[in-house]
Amino acid sequence: MGMTVRGAAFLGIGSMVGAGIFALLGEAGATAGSAVWLSFLLAGVIALLQGYAVAGLGARYPSSGGIVTYLLKGFGRGHITSVTSWLLYFAALIVTAMVSVSFGHYGSALFTGGSPGWARVLTAAVVVVATVVNIAGATSIDRLQTVVVVVMLAVFAVFVVVTFAGIDLSLLAPSTYPPAVHVVSSVALTFFAYLGFAVVSFTGAELPDPARSLPRAMYLSLGITILLYVLIALGVFGTLTVPQVVENGETALAVAVEPALGTAGFMMMALVAMLGTASSVNANLFAATGSTAELAGSGTFPKVFGSRARIGGTRGLVISAGVVLLMANLVDLTAIASLGSAVALIIFLVTSVAAFRLRSATGSRAWPLVAGIALTALVLIVFAVQTARTEPATLVAMAGVVVLAVAMDLVWRWLRRSHP
């Protein structure tokens, strides 16, 4: 038994919600102010257009390799596919490490009063448990994600009802919005909250009738997540002032619900944050397993990534989990959230170009693909210009990641030629 449409959609929802909404509200509020809901909506539109491209490719080329398979179909085994694949792998590791650290912090705050030592223990534990679940296979992932996402959606429904009951519309008035260029620039950050939609593309090999099932799972996961993000942003910024949201950062959701539900509300949101981040770690490791196996099979990555591990699963899964654990303990991940988002925009831009090149084979319409390419490029340009003005170090780091991906491609190609 493989995976159902519901399971694939919930895999995407779990990955998106866990990676995004808890950590981003404060940072997004600092840029877009009370217009964060609009930033989430715009980012959601771009994700939908990119989802259209990915769904068309997935329906035509169902595979556990997901986006990697589409790049190979669109560009062959050349430098574009290889460099973009390394970027995809880096972005996935960054996101997974970030959300595993968030899980550790929430768990430590809730159960041990914020002990740094216990935060590290819980961070490691969620990565190990998610690795075990992925070794168990797609059926186990389907069932686990369904339970987690149903609980998360139920809690968020309570959050929306409670915050909307006491909403102050004056806090959301258009007169309080920053200039449009700031809102557009913030889309590069809020898009980070949608990165998980790509995980759905890796379920193609597990779905019955993927030509119908994969697009349905894609649109279902994105539709629910966009609605959820917009409602949550309206509830938070309609309850708290922008400085309050920025000051409270990751706990803004809990602070927004606390006046109505007290300590119980805070605990409820902390628990759902743990569920969401655990779900995201699980979904991202699932995607990493499929993508690295596909890359190893095509010769783009070293063959070790596709070989079977002694403990079960692939060595690509074990290597990915190990790197995530190292990053979670050695790198200041909060400083590179916008970096990960910008790299992801580059990846999806290239994927959309592949979809445009393959549109006759997939039967996709040209205009959504062109619109997705144009809007993604626009957001990237605005983000780059704004970042160069305000945070030049981030722009340098983004260029550094691209250079690293190019270097990995060149080194691996040289090693293959030297040791065939």
N, C-alpha and C positions, 0 to 999 in steps of 0.2 A: 504494500500500500504506500502511495506517495503522499502528495500534499493536495489539499483542497483549495478552491478559489478563496474561501474564507481564510484559510490558514496562510496563504500567500499574501493576501491583503493585510491581515493582522501582523504578519512579519514586517511588512513595510511600515505600518502604523507604529508598531513597537519601536522600530529602528528610528523613525523620524521623531516621535514624541520624546523618546528617551534622550536623544542627542541634542534636542533643540530648546524647548520652551523653558526649561528650568534655568539654564545658564545664560540665556541670551537677552532676557527682558531688560536687565540693567544696562548692558552695553548698547543695545538697540535704542533704549530710551535716551542715552547720552547723546546719540546722533540724531534720531528722528523725533524726539520729544513725545508728545501725546499722539503723534501720527504713526506710532509703531504698528497699529492695526492695519494701516494702509500699506506700510512696508511689508508686513506679512502677506497681505493680499496680493501685492505686486510680485513678490517672490513666489507666491503660489501659482500665479498665472504663468510665470516663466517655467516653474517646475511642471505644470500641466503640459505646456508646449513641448518641453523636453521629454516628458512622460509619453506624449504622443509618438515622438520619434522612437523612443526605446520600446514601446509596446508594439509598434509596427515591426521593428526588427526582431523582437522576441517571438512574435507570432509566426514569422517566416523562418527564423533560425533558433528554435528552442534549444537551450543548452544550459548546463550548470555553470558554464563560463560567463554567462550574462554579457555585460558590456565588452568584455575582452573578445568574445566571439564576434560581436558586431564590428569591432575595430579590425579584426582579422579579415572579415568579409568585405569591409569597405576599403581598406588600405593595404591588405596583404601583410606580409611579415617584415615590412620595412621599418625605417626609423620612426615614422609617425606612430605606428601601432606600439612599438616597443617603448618609446619615451612616454607616451600617454598611459600605457599600462603601469610603468613604474610610478608615475604620478598618482594613478588610481590606487595603487598599493600603499603609497606613502599617506595619502589622504585617509584611507580606510584605517590605517594604524593610528593616525593622529586622533581621529574621531573615537575609535574604540578605547584608546588610552584615556582620553578626556572623560568619557562617560563612566569608565571603571573607577576613576579617581572621584568623580561626583558621587557614585554609589558609596564609596568608602567614607567620604565626608558626611553624607546624609546619615548613614548607618551609625557612625561614631557619635554624631551630634544627638541622635535619637536615643541610643542605648548606653553610651559611655560618657556623656557630657562633653564630647569633642576631643577625646584622646587621640593625638596624632599617631601613636603606635597602633591603636585599634583601627584607625582609618586605613593604614597601610595593609593590615591583616585582611580587612574586609575587601579592599581593592584587589588583592591577590586572590581572595576566595571567589569573587564573582567571575574573574577570568577563568579560573580553574573549573568551576562548576559549568560555565558556559561551554568550555572545551569538551567536557564530558558529555553534555547534552548533544553537542554536534557530532561526537563520535557515535552516539546512540542512533543517529539518523533522522531523516526528514519527518517521519511520523511523530517522533517524540517532540521535535521542534514545533510542528503544527499544533499539537495538543497544548504544549506549554505556552506558546504565544497566544493562543485563543483565550486561555484562562487569564493571563496577565493583561491583555488588551481590554477584555470585557471589564475587569476590575478598574483599570485606569479610566476608561470611558465613563463608568458609573460615578467615580469620584469627581471627574471633571464636570459632569453634568450637575452635581451638587454644587461645585464651585461656581459655575456660571449662574445658576439660579440664585445663590446667596449674594454674589457680587452685584448682579443686575437688580436685585431687590432694593439695594441702597445706592445705586449708581448716581453720580453727580455729573450731569451732561455738560455743565459748564467747563469741566476739566477736559472735555473732548472737543470743545468748540474749535472750528477751523482757524479762528483768530490766534489760537495758541500754537499752531503748527510752525515748524521752522521752514526756511526756504526749501523749495522743491528739490534743489540739488542735494541737500542733506538727506532727504527722504530717499532719493534714488541711490545715493551712495550707501545708505544703510541696508538696501536690498541685498548687497553683496554679503552682509553679515546675517540678515534674517534668512537668506537662502540656505545657510548652514543648517537651519532647522528642518529643511526638506531633503537633505542629502540621502536619507534612508530610503527614498522611493526607488533608488537604483537597485536595492537589495531584491526587490520583486523580480527583476530581470533574471536573477540567478536561480529562480524556481522553475524555469522553463522545462527542464528535464524531469522534474518531479510532478508536474501538473498533467491531468488527463486533458486531451484536446487543447494543447497550449495555444493554438491559433485563436481560439475563442476565450480560453480561461485566463491567459496572461494579461491581455488588455483589460478585461473586466476587473482583475485583481489590482492592476495598476491604477485605474481610474477610481475604484472604490477606496483604495488607501489614500490617494491624494485628495479626493473630495472630502472625506471625513476629516483628514488632518488640516486642510485649509480652513474649513468651517470651525474646527476646534481652536486653532491658533487665533483667528480673528475674534472669536467670542471671548477667549481668555484675555487677549490684549485689551479689548474694550472693557472687560470687567476690572482688570488691574488698573489701567490708566483712568478709568472712571471712578475708582475708589481712592487711589493714592495720587499724590502730586508727582510730577516727573522727578524732582529731587529725592523724594521718598523712595521711588522705584530704583533709581540709580544707587542710592545709599544702601538699600537692602539687597540688591543684586540677585543672587541665586534664590534667596528666601522670599522674594517679593510676592510670590503666589500665596505662601503661608501667611505673610503679614497682611495681605489684602483680605483674607478670609477670617483672620483672627478676631476682628471686632464683632463679627456675627456669631462665630462658633467657639471663640476662646482657644484655650490650649488644645482642646480636642481637634479643632480645625487645623492648628499648626502641625500636630502629630499626623493627622490624616494626609496632609499634603507632603509631609516628609516621607511617609510610607509609600505613597504613590510615586514619589520621586525615585525611591529605591527600586520599585517595580519597573518604572520606565527606563531607568539607566541599565538595569540588569537585562531587560528585554532588548535594549539597543546593543549591548555587548554581544548577546547571543546571536542576534541577526547579522551583525557585522562580521563575526567569526564565520558564520555560515557562508556569507558572500566571499570571504577571503579564501575559504577552502575550495570553492568552485573556481574562482578566478585564477588562483595560483596553479591548480591542477591543469587548467586549460592552457595557461601560459607555458607551463613546463612541457606539456604535450606538443605545443607548436614550436618549441625550441627558443621561445622568447625569454623565458626564465630558466635557471638551472634545473636539471631533471629531478634533483632531490625534492623539489617542491611538490612533485606529483607522485612520488613513491609512497608506498604504504608504511605507516609508522608501526613500531612494535606494540604500542599501547592502543592501536586502533586509529581509524581515520587516516589522513595523509600527513606526510611530514610538513607540508605547507601549512596545515592547521596548527601543528605543534610549534613550528618556527614563528608563525604569526602571533600565537599566544605568548611565546617567550619574548618577542620584541615588544609586544604591548606591555608586558610586565616591567621590562626594563625602562621603557619610556614613561610609564606611570610613576616610577620611582625616581627617575633621574632628570626629567625635563619639566620646565615650568609650562604646563600645557595651556593655562588660561591666557598666556601671552600670545598664543598662536591660533586662536579660534578664527579670527578674520583671515589669517594666512590659509588655513585649511579650507575655508569657504571659497576663497579666490582660486585656489588650485582646483577645487571641484568644478567651479564655473568653467575653467579652461578645459577640463576633461569632458564636460557635457557639451561644450561648444564643438569640440572635435567629434564627439559622438553624433551630434546633430548633423554635422557635415557628412559623416559616413551615411547617415540615414537618407540625406538628400541624394547622395550618389547612388544609393540602392533603391530609390523610391519606385522605380519600375518593377523591381523584383518583389517589393513588399506591398505594392499597391497603395502606398501612402500619398496623400495630397501634398502638393508642393508648398502651398501658402502657410500651413502651420509650421512646417519645417523652416521656411525662410524667416517667418516671424520669430521663432524660437532662437534662431541663429542671430538675428539682428538685435533682439532685446538682450540676449546674453552678452553680446559684444558691447552694447551700449553700457550696461551695468558695469562690466569689467573696466571700460575706459574711464567712466566717472569715478569708480572706486580707485583706480590707479592714480588719477589726477588728484583726488582728495587726499589719498594716503601719502602721496609725494609731498603735499603741503603740510600735513599734520603729523604723520608718523612715517618718515622716510625709511626708518629701520625695518618696518614691516614690508615695505616694497622691496628693499634689498633682500630680505629673507625669502620673499616670494620668488625673486629671480634666482636666488641660491638653490631653492628646491628644484626649479626647472633645470638648472645647470647640473645638479646632482643626478637627476633622472637621465639626462643626456650622457653623463659620465658612466652611469651604471650600464646603459645600453652599449656604449662603445667598449667598455671593459669586458662585458660578457661576450660581445661579438669577437673581440680579440682572443679571448680564452678559447672560444669554440674553434676558431681557425688554428690556434696554436696546439690545441689538444683535441683533435676531432675524435 
